[in-house]
């Protein structure tokens, strides 16, 4: 009873902290840009400043949070499915498949990543999702199913390398898409507008509901496959649906903001280090923390070398790599 009360109060404190930090970052995101820092309250009477704030900074801020939330959710699903804390959303070739899909869509639709046309955005996202799902399906086929985790991970690495090479070859054959693909590979939220926010919002809500409904399967997997089967879980069905959710969340995020490193890996780690909970709660907090991580990184990317900006994917790679090195160092010290 005492332990349950302590865990409940811990979750409440974390919830308040997440809400406050998210609101603070949203205010900062709307205030920081290439033109410097602009106070959003009291409202400015300058029409151009208001237009920059509401038409550029707000959708970009929201898009950064949504993409981070999708990657955080996908990371929690991947780590639960493979019972591996080093699993991330890009593990099964989904990111490389989505990258190939984006390259194909840029040529087929004769569009750019900066388009605000909703149908073109939907086309890019749809083809990226098909590419992400195709990468995962090829991985599963090569691994001969979901049962052998090591074989699945190895097949994912192989498929990822091959699809990445095909994407590079395709970009070389169509040099007009090279600038867009370079921005995409480095990761940036600068081309995300309201249409991107609408698409990612729909995908995030859908993926959260489906993943949340299958959270008991992830809990059962932590006890081992035989135990999960003895509990009456339809493991193959649940795995198949969760892999589709993983591909959809990854494809939607990647198609809108490019390749963002470490967010999907770090968000579930941070959630588990803050609270010890079942997957139903872990999925929610991994989603929220993923949004916070990418939004915070995006604000830093805008502010560090203003009026220029760093690619946010480059910044998350540096910060995420440093975080993993710290985790490794802390683990070695505990082992001693």
Buried (B, 14 or more C-beta within 10 A) or exposed (E): EEEEEEBEEBBEEBBEEBEEBBEEBBBBBBBBBBEEEBEBEEEBEEEEBBEBBEEBBBBBBBBBBBBBBBBBBBBBBBBBBBBBEEBBBBBBBBBBBBBBBBBBBBBEBEBBBEBEEBEBBEBBBBBBBBBBBBBBBBBBEBBEEBEEBEBBBBBBEBBBEBBBEBBBEBBEEEEEBEEBBEBBBBBBBBBBBBBBBBBBBEBBEBBBEBBBEBBBBBBBBEEEBEEBEEEEBEBEEBBEBBBBBBBBBBBBBBBBBBBBBBBBBBBBBBBBEBBEBEBBBBBBBBBBBBBBBBBBBBBBBBBEEBEEBBBBBBBBBBBBEEBBEEBEEEEEEEEE
